């Protein structure tokens, strides 16, 4: 779904001649830097477009092709074997990178418009408040329609479009672009980097000139509706002809940065048409680092950066990808990790080009750096020069942003990466017990690289459990273990990650005492468990503030509260029905007495035991993961697909038409989608495609719950 260009081609020196030079990366003016990502539905042309951008920027001398397996960004074996970057199972990759981007290119297939995953990545970009432009690719197709795409954008993405280009078509072939901003014909050579630009005139190109004038008038009129200053400029001018390209570029940049609309450009990356114009649009309309994330100025000139990716290298060890917001990151520099509350020494500093790394003495603000030697840093962590620098930045921030301090403070000083819940899990075992320790180390590395992968140990069965985003996600993890780490492992059967939720509120006082050695361990604990949705683990534990209990709770030591909460979370990991994690519940602490010399471990164990008792008394309902499903199928197969969805407990939300294609949107239980891709191919004679993303957990009916219990328990 996303190709990260920020780590590959950050430096463009001029608008009309775009090129890359690794020698000047460290000294380039921040105004010439663009940290961008490319987002799109599967097979819209992310990799092909990226390859052309690298070629026209001068970083590579030959353009690779996806079908040849020789592209720069698809350097992993798994990416070349499968479309892994565009797959829904790898949404975490998108989340990690979107967190540090300044802008994004959304690519659409000109014959399909906004597709399922386009909508998903658009929502992700919305969540990170990223300015965007849209590139309509594959305009060489006979069924391509940029007008249909604009309608699709405005309807599905609910954002205004500003069409900047029209297709230049002669004898049914897409040969170039009519640019409405500059009023030029743009023609492209298949191998050369130059673009032929011809100024449109009514005498020489009467048809194209007429179409361009009409398109430009509509563009200027629409821009005037969205910007008062530009509207006044139009009013003061006698004619649209007096509105210059510079005026149009200025207002479009403003609209993009404010995220009130999106410019639309077009091309055919595979045919090498329009990519240079797309790169111009990146420079002209997307913001530079100096135009975004102004609140990092609280760190003044001191180093400040955020980690967004961790990758393990056989020779260099763990490599941490950083977006630098302030100052410089230098070789062997000591840094402070805000989330881990620890200092550690950076090793070498690199600049990344896909899977190649070039060492640098330092990397400055606005750029992407790769740092070795950081053993504790995770994706999403904020790094700065020292603890004192961090405290000073907090004070500066409080002065600069008094009214919005809380919300912005969380976005700066907190980890902001959204981690979706895993919906599948399976056991994993090495081929021999001698490899168990090696497997544990490998899984620890992979879990650090991919926060959406969860590794847990089931003490009841003695199994190591992998939980992930989908079937392909877990299959790729196994493939990497086998191929990269040369470790033979077996995965158990894939299971759905159900959840349990308490039925009613219950309360109990529990006294636990024991003698361990010479020490008496004593805990008296009064807890209630209450059904109710919680946003995260921080909201689970609430305190009884009644007069009889408040003084007792106020006297509890902080380390005891930490141990208590730890025990509660352990108790909620296994519900009484199918041993699934318990969610949508709150725990109220009424009273706590801890005997002298009682360990925090004993307190945690007491809390865990009481939670299990409360859950048994309350009883639980099973919750199942519900997926947002979107199916694209020819009209003749739509009725059969809808009939099949009905028997899968689906709730159909919408059925729309795009040409001869039906777009079916539905909410479907994940358990009903096992093996669905194979069945859908059979049902539609191989013509339908679908995507699914996690929506929410919902309570099951008693009959469906009975089936789920039988599947999980085996009886």
C-alpha positions, 0 to 999 in steps of 0.5 A: 500500500505504500512505497517510501520515497523519503529514504530514496530520493529526498533532494531535488534541486530545481523545479524543472530539472529534478535530480538526485546527488548523494554527495549534497544530501547533507548540505541541501537546503531544507526547502528542496527536500520532500519526504513523501510516500506513495499509497495505492490499492494493489496493482495501481502502479506503486512500484513502477511509478517509484522506479521511474521516479528514481530513474528520472531523478538520476539515482538509477541508470536503468528502470526495473520492472515488477514482472522482471523482479528487478525493481529497487524497492521490492528487494526482499524475496517475499516482495518479489514472490508476492505483492506484499507491500500492497497487501492489507496484512501489512498495514503496519508498514504504512502506519509506521511510515505515515507517522513521519511523512510530510506529504503523499502521492495517492495513485489510482488506476485510471480504469477503476478509480477509488478502490477498497485499499485506496479508501483505507490508506486515505483514512490512514493519511487522514489520521496522520493529517498528511497533505496529498496529491493524486496521480491517475495512472494507467491512462494508456488503457482503453477504458481509462477515464480521468473524469470518472476518477475525479467523480470517484474521489469526490464521492468516496474520499469526500474531498474536492478535486482540482484537475490540472491535466488532460490526456493527449490522445491521438488515434486512440493512443495516449501520447502525452499531457495537456497541462492546464496550469502552464497551458502546454503540451507535454510529450515524453520519450520512452528512454530519454529523461527530457520532456518536450514542452510546446506552448498551446496556441489557438492557431496551431492546436485549435482543438487542444487549445479549446479543451485546455481553455475550458478545463483551465477556466473550470479549474480557476473558478473552482480554486476561487471558491476555495480561496478568498484571496485567489477569488479577489485576484480573479475579480480584479483581473479582466480575464482568466488569461491574466492569471499566471501559472505562479498564481495558480501554483501558489494557491494550490500549494496553500490548499494542499498544505491546508488539506482542503482539496487535492490536485489531480495529475495523470500519466502512464508510468509503465509507458513513461508518460507523466512521471516527470510532471508528477515529480514537478507536482511533488515539488510545487504542491507538497510541503517541505519539512519547514512547512510541517510539524512546526511544534518540533521547534520546541527542541530549538537547535538540539537533535530531535528525531522519531524512529519509524522502522527497525530492521535487522542486518546480519553484519550491522545488527539492528538498524533504526530508521529515523526522521530528523526534525531538528539538529543533527544525528552524528556518528557515536552520538549519545541520545535519550529515548523519551519512551524508554526513559533511557540513554544509549549510544548510536553507532554509525549513521547511514543514508538508505537506498532501498537495501543499500546503505551509505555511511555519513558523518551526520544527517541533518533536519528534514532528512531520513537517517539510519542508525546502528547500535540502538538496542532499545529503540522501537518504532514510534520512539522519540529521540533527542540529545539528552534528558535535560534537552527533553525537559527544556523542550517540554517547557518551551512547548508549554509556552508556545502552545498553551491552549492545545498543549495536551493534544499536541503534547501527546503527538510530540512526546508520546508514541503515535503509531496506531497498532491494529489488533491481530486477528489470526494466531497460530503456534510455532515450534522449531524442528528440534528442541535444540533450536528453541533458544535460537527461535526465541531470539529470532522472534524477538528480532521480528517482533521489534521490526513489526509491532503488529506481530505479537509473540506470547508464551502459553504457560498452559500448553507450553506453546509459543504463539504468533498473532498477526494481521492475516494468513499472508502475514504469518506465512511471510513471517515463517518464510523469513525465518526459514530463508533469512535465519535458516531455521526450520519451523512448523506453524500450527493450524491458523485460528481466529483471535476471538475475544471474551467480555464480561456479562455483568458487574460482580465484586468480591473481597479476596484474602491471600496469605502464604509463608515463603521462607521466613517471610509472611506474604499477605494481601487483602484485595477488593475488586469489581469487574464492570462490562464497558468499552475501554480505549486502552490498557491505561483505562482499565483500572479505576479507583473507588473514590467514595469517602470510606475507600479514598484514604486507603487508595491514596496510601497505596505505594506507586510500585504496588499499583504497578504490580496490581495493574500487572496482575489485572492485565495477566488475569484478563489475558484468558477468559473462562469460556475459550481462554481468549483475551478479555476486552470491553471491561473495567476493573474498580479498586475498592480496597487494598491491604499489603502486609509488611515484606510482601513482594510485588510478585505476590501482589500481582498473583493475587490480583490475577487470581481474583480477576479469574474468579470475578470473570467466572462469577460474571460469565462472559460472552464471546466476541468475534472480529468483523471485517470490512469487505469490498468486492469488485466483480462483473455485473453478471456475477454480482447476484451470485456473490450477494447470495453467497454473502447472505449465507456468510452472515454478512451485512451488505452496506452498499452496492454501486456500479463502475461501468460494468463492474459492481462494487459490493461493500459489506461487514462479514465475520472473519470466520466466514472468510476463511478460504474465501479467495479461492471460493470467490474465484470459482464463483466468478470464474476468476474475474472478481477480487476482494479486500478485507480490513478489520472493523470491530469486535461484535458479540455473537449469537448463542448458536454461532457462539456454540459453533465457535466454542466447538471449533476452538475446544475441538468438542 
